[in-house]
Amino acid sequence: MINAQGALTGPEEINTDRNLLSERVAALRWYHRMPLPGGIVTPGVSDAPRVVSRLRLPESLAGKSVLDIGAWDGYYSFACAQRGAARVLATDSFAWSGESWGTNEGFLLARDALKLRDIVADQQIDVMEISPERVGGTFDVVLFLGVLYHLRDPISALERVASVCGGLLILETEIALDWLPFEAARVYPDRELNEDDTNWYAYNVKALAGLLRRAGFKDVAVVYRTSLLRRLGRVAKGLVERRNLSALKTFRSRRVVIHARR
């Protein structure tokens, strides 16, 4: 159907918009796999809707402010907005700078498609530059997901993150040496972890808990750890798909989600 101004309306308009969005999605490189309007799903390598269940995000974030550090394509920022957050600030540098993975084009496209521009703001800033002055104060909830083990100075980074968290910090990261009865960390000087030379450190949970308490968090709780069964399944899948990753390196990778409260 065409209106008096010659514009498409009704099903034809919807189909045209869907086709345009689909073309724009296909032209970009995505990390987060996430659903967009019209049944479109971004072709990301990380199944974000599945991962989000591990984070134990509060069902309602009504009236809360949220800071997403290392937002990448923005799935978790958008999930917080959809749970009622009054204000969300998505930040990144590594994934948005164009020097490594890509730019923030996926984030901007998804935000517009989901009509969340009024709620989710963005700021390109490195983790080591974050402070209340730089990001506009403190936030009720801070997401720090999949970033810590990529940093050369993770202790200073945790202090930076703590300075902008007024309530709940949700930390997701790699862990290692968790069988040790004392605090410890493993260093990866080359590509020992997932064949990725941007991975530097993996602490055990005891060390993470101690560092979080040192940064001012009183209540520290583990809400998720990669299970042995999942690690074995990941190895089996890699062998079937004949990936380059060795079985040992695939098995070595373990993740943890920690909730830390002031």
C-alpha positions in Angstrom: 0.0 0.0 0.0 1.2 3.5 -0.8 0.1 6.7 1.0 -0.5 10.1 -0.5 3.1 11.0 -0.1 4.2 8.0 -2.0 5.6 6.2 1.0 5.1 2.5 1.7 2.9 1.6 4.5 1.6 -1.7 6.0 3.2 -5.0 5.3 5.3 -3.7 2.4 7.0 -1.1 4.6 7.7 -3.7 7.3 9.2 -6.1 4.8 11.4 -3.3 3.3 12.6 -2.2 6.7 13.4 -5.8 7.6 15.4 -6.4 4.4 17.3 -3.2 4.9 18.2 -4.1 8.5 19.2 -7.6 7.4 21.5 -6.2 4.8 23.1 -3.8 7.3 23.6 -6.6 9.8 25.2 -8.9 7.2 27.7 -6.2 6.3 29.2 -6.0 9.8 31.4 -8.2 11.9 29.6 -9.2 15.2 30.7 -10.7 18.5 27.4 -10.9 20.2 24.7 -13.1 18.7 21.5 -11.3 19.6 17.9 -11.1 18.3 16.8 -7.9 16.6 13.3 -6.9 15.3 11.9 -8.8 12.4 13.3 -12.2 13.4 16.8 -11.1 12.5 19.7 -12.5 14.6 23.2 -11.1 14.4 25.8 -13.7 13.4 28.0 -13.3 16.5 30.4 -15.9 17.9 29.1 -15.4 21.4 25.6 -16.6 22.1 24.7 -13.7 24.4 21.1 -14.7 25.3 22.5 -18.0 26.6 25.3 -16.4 28.5 23.1 -13.8 30.1 21.4 -16.4 32.3 24.7 -17.1 34.0 25.1 -13.5 35.0 22.1 -13.6 37.3 21.0 -10.1 36.4 18.3 -8.8 38.6 14.9 -9.4 37.0 14.0 -5.8 37.5 16.4 -2.9 37.2 13.6 -0.3 37.4 15.0 3.1 38.2 18.6 1.9 38.3 21.7 3.3 36.6 23.9 0.8 34.8 27.5 1.0 33.5 28.6 -1.7 31.0 32.4 -1.7 30.7 33.5 -3.5 27.6 30.1 -3.4 26.0 31.2 -4.6 22.5 28.0 -5.0 20.5 25.9 -4.0 23.5 23.7 -7.0 24.2 24.1 -6.7 27.9 23.5 -3.0 27.9 20.3 -3.5 26.0 19.2 -6.3 28.3 19.5 -4.0 31.3 17.5 -1.3 29.5 14.8 -3.9 28.7 14.7 -4.8 32.4 13.8 -1.3 33.3 17.0 0.5 33.9 16.6 4.3 33.9 20.0 5.0 32.5 22.6 2.8 30.8 26.1 3.9 29.8 27.9 1.5 27.4 31.7 1.9 27.2 34.4 0.3 25.2 37.7 1.0 23.6 39.3 -2.2 22.4 36.3 -3.4 20.4 35.3 0.1 19.1 38.5 1.7 18.2 38.9 0.0 14.8 42.4 -1.2 15.8 41.5 -4.8 16.5 38.1 -6.4 16.2 36.1 -3.7 14.6 34.2 -0.5 15.5 31.0 0.5 17.3 28.9 0.2 14.2 27.2 -3.0 15.4 26.4 -1.4 18.7 24.9 1.7 17.1 22.9 -0.3 14.6 21.5 -2.7 17.2 20.6 0.2 19.6 18.7 2.0 16.8 16.9 -1.2 15.7 15.8 -1.8 19.3 14.8 1.8 19.8 16.9 2.3 22.9 18.8 5.4 22.1 17.0 7.4 24.8 18.1 5.0 27.5 21.4 3.6 26.4 24.2 6.1 25.9 27.7 5.3 24.7 31.2 6.5 25.5 34.5 5.3 24.0 36.9 5.1 26.9 39.6 2.7 28.0 39.1 0.8 31.3 42.2 2.4 32.8 40.7 5.9 32.2 37.4 5.2 34.0 36.6 7.4 37.0 33.5 9.1 38.4 34.6 12.3 36.7 35.0 10.7 33.3 31.8 8.7 33.2 29.4 11.0 35.1 29.4 9.7 38.6 28.8 6.3 40.1 26.3 3.6 39.0 23.9 1.3 40.9 25.1 -1.7 38.8 28.4 -2.1 36.9 28.9 -4.9 34.4 32.6 -5.9 33.9 32.2 -8.9 31.6 35.0 -10.7 29.8 37.5 -7.9 30.2 39.7 -8.4 33.3 41.9 -11.2 31.9 42.7 -9.0 28.8 44.3 -6.3 30.9 48.0 -5.9 31.7 47.3 -4.3 35.1 44.1 -6.0 36.4 44.5 -4.8 40.0 44.5 -1.2 39.0 41.6 -1.9 36.7 39.5 -3.4 39.5 40.2 -0.2 41.6 39.0 1.9 38.7 35.9 -0.2 38.3 35.2 0.0 42.1 35.4 3.8 42.0 32.3 4.0 39.8 30.3 1.2 41.4 27.8 2.4 44.1 26.0 -0.9 44.5 26.4 -4.2 42.6 29.4 -5.2 40.5 28.9 -8.2 38.2 32.3 -9.6 37.2 32.7 -12.3 34.6 36.2 -13.5 33.8 38.6 -16.4 33.3 39.9 -18.3 36.3 42.9 -20.7 36.8 44.6 -22.6 39.6 41.3 -22.8 41.5 42.5 -26.1 43.2 45.1 -24.3 45.2 44.3 -23.5 48.8 45.7 -20.0 48.6 45.4 -16.9 46.4 47.1 -17.3 43.0 47.2 -16.2 39.4 48.5 -17.6 36.2 50.2 -15.4 33.6 49.9 -16.1 29.9 52.9 -14.4 28.2 51.9 -15.6 24.7 48.9 -17.5 23.3 48.5 -20.1 26.0 44.9 -19.3 26.7 42.5 -19.9 23.8 45.3 -19.1 21.2 44.8 -15.4 22.0 47.7 -13.1 22.7 45.5 -10.5 24.3 44.9 -12.8 27.3 47.3 -12.0 30.1 46.1 -13.2 33.5 43.7 -15.6 35.2 43.3 -15.4 39.0 41.7 -18.1 41.1 38.5 -17.3 42.9 40.3 -16.8 46.3 42.4 -14.1 44.7 39.5 -12.4 43.0 37.5 -12.3 46.2 40.5 -10.9 48.1 41.1 -8.2 45.5 37.4 -7.2 45.4 37.3 -6.9 49.2 40.5 -4.8 49.0 38.7 -2.6 46.5 35.9 -2.0 49.0 33.3 -4.7 48.3 32.0 -6.3 51.5 29.8 -9.1 50.1 31.4 -11.3 47.4 29.6 -14.3 46.0 30.2 -16.7 43.2 27.0 -17.3 41.1 28.4 -19.3 38.3 31.5 -21.4 37.4 32.1 -23.4 34.2 31.3 -27.0 35.1 33.5 -30.0 34.4 30.8 -31.4 32.1 30.7 -28.3 30.0 34.5 -28.2 29.7 34.5 -31.8 28.5 31.6 -31.1 26.1 33.6 -28.1 24.7 36.6 -30.3 24.0 34.4 -32.9 22.2 32.8 -30.2 20.1 36.2 -28.8 19.1 37.5 -32.3 18.1 34.4 -33.0 16.0 34.7 -29.6 14.3 38.4 -30.0 13.9 39.4 -26.7 15.3 43.0 -25.6 15.7 42.7 -25.3 19.4 44.3 -28.3 21.2 42.0 -30.3 23.5 44.1 -29.3 26.5 43.9 -25.6 25.8 40.1 -25.8 25.3 39.7 -27.7 28.5 41.8 -25.2 30.4 39.5 -22.3 29.9 37.2 -21.8 32.8 34.8 -18.9 33.6 33.4 -17.5 36.8 30.7 -14.9 37.5 31.0 -13.0 40.8 28.5 -10.6 42.4 30.2 -8.1 44.6 28.3 -5.6 46.7 29.3 -2.5 48.6 
